Amino acid sequence: MNSELNLYFDNAATSWPKPEPVYGAAERCLRGSWGNPGRSGHTRTLEADRLVYRARETLARFFHIADPGRIVFALNATDALNMAIKGLLEAGDHVLYTAMDHNSVLRPLGGLRRAGLISTTMIPCSPEGYPDLDFMERSFQRRTRLLVINHASNVLGTILPLKEMATAAHRHGVAVLVDASQSAGAVPVDLAAAPVDMLAFTGHKGLLGPPGTGGLYVRPGLDLKPWREGGTGSHSEMDLHPETMPERLEAGTLNSPGLAGLIEGIKFIEETGLDKIRAHEVTLRKRLRRKLEEIKGVTVYGPADDDRCTAVLSFTLEGVDCGELGYILESSFGIICRTGLHCAPLAHQAAGTFPQGTVRLSPGYFTSDKDVDYLAGAVAEISAFTRAR
Ligand SMILES: Cc1ncc(COP(=O)(O)O)c(C=O)c1O
């Protein structure tokens, strides 16, 4: 037992530690008295402007987006998903989404549905998290405007067939919104290979940047109603929000220190190699699953094929409430993980773990085999103790 350990298995919530240059870049930006990007012509503002543009360029390169000006910064993925959903949909529209979606999709859709503005259909998923594609094909309607795809489940680690689903939607003339919260930085997200209409990302998970960063890619030709209006530093004479992108969907002061850190997080991924990061994380998931499955009373959820998953693994231990298990792991062993429904109740219904939830383990690039072995040892100890009770 080592309650002081602080062994971090919650990278799906927010990644930690960050690569060293992330801390340095954010601090330099804060200390350096940089100006407010886009707000003036003095040297400090121009420096901040260049930083923001570099962030757009870095993201465009990373996601294979041709025009960096189509990337709009947001507070996080939730903000970007709201921007997409509320900016696109009109009264009478129909929306398809899957059981793997997060509350940051389910709640905006639920609010619009309850207000009588839209109708929705949920595409059911198997217990492993794979969507029923035949059901999806049958569910496109004349008024279907949008298909939302969670690229990777934050509960089961399942990677959804993005290209196949997006192609089907486009065949029906339906726009595609991808939630890349769990996939960006974990698996390749290549919009040149799998074109989509909108992609929401968050900076503080797999992209290894600071919280308060994220954004939305909107494909050329697609116009969204602004989600917030206000100061942009441009067209100040107008009392209407500008129509030019990215200002159309951005208002207020941007998080320059956060973006400075995000650039470094992405640079770290590019320099290390996404393949190398992915290979390490898949190896960790395999080891985790194999070791947990050997423990009496443990049930592991999600796909058994780790090569088709991100490094997210959910499990339960017979006879122990998952909240209690998370508490014991932290207080007695110094292991940090997340328990409960993970803001994705439908994913738990699909997996058969609703309403009690699971213990979710999400190692990251900085997690070692030794960390996994220690965690498995801790669960084995708790299992043995529970059985002896
Ligand atoms: C699949 C998924 N979508 C959306 C979000 C929301 O991300 P954020 O908290 O950065 O807004 C999360 C975060 O846990 C997620 O896992």
Ligand as a Chemical Component Dictionary entry (heavy atoms), coordinates in Angstrom:
data_LIG
# 
_chem_comp.id                   LIG 
_chem_comp.type                 NON-POLYMER 
_chem_comp.pdbx_formal_charge   0 
_chem_comp.three_letter_code    LIG 
# 
loop_
_chem_comp_atom.comp_id 
_chem_comp_atom.atom_id 
_chem_comp_atom.alt_atom_id 
_chem_comp_atom.type_symbol 
_chem_comp_atom.charge 
_chem_comp_atom.model_Cartn_x 
_chem_comp_atom.model_Cartn_y 
_chem_comp_atom.model_Cartn_z 
_chem_comp_atom.pdbx_ordinal 
LIG C1 C1 C 0 -16.560 11.837 -25.509 1  
LIG C2 C2 C 0 -16.475 13.168 -24.827 2  
LIG N1 N1 N 0 -17.122 14.206 -25.355 3  
LIG C3 C3 C 0 -17.073 15.425 -24.795 4  
LIG C4 C4 C 0 -16.366 15.642 -23.640 5  
LIG C5 C5 C 0 -16.346 17.021 -23.050 6  
LIG O1 O1 O 0 -15.038 17.519 -23.030 7  
LIG P1 P1 P 0 -14.732 18.867 -22.225 8  
LIG O2 O2 O 0 -14.926 18.562 -20.788 9  
LIG O3 O3 O 0 -13.331 19.184 -22.563 10 
LIG O4 O4 O 0 -15.690 19.868 -22.692 11 
LIG C6 C6 C 0 -15.689 14.585 -23.037 12 
LIG C7 C7 C 0 -14.992 14.773 -21.749 13 
LIG O5 O5 O 0 -14.926 13.951 -20.903 14 
LIG C8 C8 C 0 -15.731 13.318 -23.649 15 
LIG O6 O6 O 0 -15.104 12.278 -23.122 16 
# 
loop_
_chem_comp_bond.comp_id 
_chem_comp_bond.atom_id_1 
_chem_comp_bond.atom_id_2 
_chem_comp_bond.value_order 
_chem_comp_bond.pdbx_ordinal 
LIG C1 C2 SING 1  
LIG C2 N1 SING 2  
LIG C2 C8 DOUB 3  
LIG N1 C3 DOUB 4  
LIG C3 C4 SING 5  
LIG C4 C5 SING 6  
LIG C4 C6 DOUB 7  
LIG C5 O1 SING 8  
LIG O1 P1 SING 9  
LIG P1 O2 DOUB 10 
LIG P1 O3 SING 11 
LIG P1 O4 SING 12 
LIG C6 C7 SING 13 
LIG C6 C8 SING 14 
LIG C7 O5 DOUB 15 
LIG C8 O6 SING 16 
# 
